[in-house]
Amino acid sequence: MREPTELEKQQYQRMIEISDLARQRYLDAGGDPRRAADDKYLTDLEKQEYFQLGRQVFGIQVIDGEVHCQGRVWQLPVQHRS
């Protein structure tokens, strides 16, 4: 396994920042501190940025309704295709 590039480190750090933001909003809304926040505490733009960063950092591609990652391929459910 190779070392991440500086750009990948920055992108991953941004993903952590977005996750922390969702967590803080969850806690501010009275959420249980022992549980994780879900994506409903992110704006649509933040969700889009988070998933885009994840695809870049972890090498995930979506092509014709199929997910390609680390040499594996699987079909997306119909409702998630875009």
C-alpha positions, 0 to 999 in steps of 0.5 A: 500500500502506498503513502497518500499524497499531500492532496489526498491527506488534505481531502481526507482532512476535509472529510473529517471536518465535514463529519465533525460538523454533522456530529456537532449539529447532531449533538446540538439537536439533542442527539445521543452522544454515544451514537453516530450522526447520520447524513441528515445533519449535512446540507445537500452541498456538504453531502455532495462534497463529502461523497465526491471527496470520498470517491477521489481519496478512495478511488471509487468510480461510478460508471453506468450504474456500477461501482468500481473500487479496488478491482471489484465491481457491483451494481447500484440499486436503481434508486441510487443511479444518476 
